[in-house]
Amino acid sequence: MSALLHLLTVIGIVFNGLFAGMSLTAQLVLIPVFRVTQYPVEGWAVFLTYGTRLALTSIFMGTLGHAVQFYSTRQSVHLLCAVLSFAAIPWTFLVMDSIYGGLRKSVRDRPKHKKELIAAYTEQWYAKQWFRIVASIAALGLGIYTLD
């Protein structure tokens, strides 16, 4: 493996780790905080702004690193890593879009939002987020496995 291809693989793995870590932290730390705080909509406002940027960057960079490696080597494990890295994007749009839409509307409507609605969206997000966590950890693990 050339030095450039190795670097691209490492970049993909690093960004997989970043997304997996961010996702797992949101799931195990942020959501429990949102459950007990009096104003979770404020937390969601910050998370949706900054979390989305970091997530998208991590997903695309992870996918790109593995896709270039697959293109160069034609090893199916790199394609699988790229697919697992990218899986969060269609999952978000196909499965979680209504949750994000409701959260964004609540953020825009504050302080007139309904707390029960935010609580329901939070629980829905929590349940559906596990897929993205598992996919990103799988991409990270497989990526590490491919290192020479």
Sequence and secondary structure as in RCSB ss.txt:
>XXXX:A:sequence
MSALLHLLTVIGIVFNGLFAGMSLTAQLVLIPVFRVTQYPVEGWAVFLTYGTRLALTSIFMGTLGHAVQFYSTRQ
SVHLLCAVLSFAAIPWTFLVMDSIYGGLRKSVRDRPKHKKELIAAYTEQWYAKQWFRIVASIAALGLGIYTLD
>XXXX:A:secstr
  HHHHHHHHHHHHHHHHHHHHHHHIIIIIHHHHHH S HHHHHHHIIIIIHHHHHHHHHHHHHHHHHHHHHH  
HHHHHHHHHHHTHHHHIIIIIHHHHHHHHHHHHHTTS  HHHHHHHHHHHHHHHHHHHHHHHHHHHHHHHH  
